[in-house]
Amino acid sequence: MKTHLRRLRFERGEMSQAQLADLVAVSRQTIIAIERGDYNPSVKLALQLARALGTTVEHLFVLEASDAG
Amino acid sequence: MLGKRDGIFWVASAILVASLLLAALVGNAFLLLLVASYLLRPTLHSLGFFPKLTDERQLFIQYRASNVGFVAMIVGVIIVILLLMAKGDHTWEMLLAVLMAALALRALAGVLMVGDPLVAGVRILVATGLLLALFGIAEGGLSGAGAHVIPGLLVVGVGLAGKRWPRPVAILVLVLSACVVIAMTRSILAGGHGRGWGEVEALLFLTMPPIVAAVCLLRASAPGGDVTGPAAVALLAMLGGVAVNAGAQNSPLSCKPWGNKPSVGTMCTLAHDDTVKGHRLPAGTRLHYDTTKALDFFWITKPAVFEQLELAGTASGPHHALYPDGTPRMLWLARTQEVQGVPCRPISFWTEVIGHTSAVFFHSNGRLAACRLGRVATIKGRAFAKGDRVAFDANGGLDAGK
């Protein structure tokens, strides 16, 4: 799964990882892990991230060919 | 977990400080507090407290790490159990009970977390029934499997019926569980302080899953989800049964038929320390009377002194045999001891598995007949190695070696 989290974060006024983490009530390490692709967030957290960045989950996360079931 | 100094952070910190203070002041008992501090947040979350004070990624890591730790703990406990068995130390039964309780709790929690009380109730009853049938076969062997699996299969049937009639089945299961609790508590209390962990473990394993299943089925049958009334009534009934039995355990000997065939004899339990056939026996001793009402064997539920010998004892054996006049016929020692000047070895898991029995045999006149040596010894001028079998005739003469 690919994520545009990092790009969208910068497009929203260069929001820091810590600021975003505070907005969605997770640790900064979790934001780092999501941006690196090391952790797939829950639906709830994905929706919270999308809302915090003013976008949709579909724009924030994109399935890759390797994710096809 | 969130990296913020929230309430859980401060509580965990306080526990940590308390543990360090304990370490500094008494140098003891601080390790458990350290563990409590470390596991406070994931434990609270697992129990459903403060869900907003947790980070889902870190919880996911904790979940996987805990599974690895759980497996390591199980392997460690199994190794310790095997070591204790090899030493003949029956503390392994307690460890096994804790291990089984942890696994059973994990299974129960897993089923309950599915979130469907009807499914949970049926699954718990069916699984309990299947395990009962399995243990029935293990206990009775394949030849008697037909009779031994019936109770388990009945529980499976009751569990499946719970899918269609949850409330009647729940009430039936609660009543049956109450009867089992009363009967087993009566048996345990009659045994006094000498009873083993096995009995308590059996009581918990036999009754807790059905009670949880019954509560689940009651929840499933009550759309409002209020099961407090019936469950409380059942609990009170059980506690009442326990109390009644606690008051009724004053009879010195409680007896019941032994085995599946009434012709095999009668098994009785001493309620308090008593003298039987001239031997002082501790409370909880199981006495077996044959069909002629003669005491032919007994077992003690934990090691105890009998005729100046420390005998082995657990909740299930070994069986110490007597001649009809009460003279010892076959005894199992708890440790290597001098029996009429011969250092006889104790019973152990390995000696019995390998087949070189460690029983100490006596002639009907009371003289030592045979045993295996617990250490090297020279007996009547002849050298014997540890583990050698020495035998004597009824007059005390060396009969045969090896």
Interface residues (C-beta under 8 A of the other chain):
Chain A: A21 A25 V26 S27 R28 Q29 T30 A33 I34 Y39 P41 S42 L45
Chain B: M1 L2 G3 K52 D55 E56 R57 Q58 F60
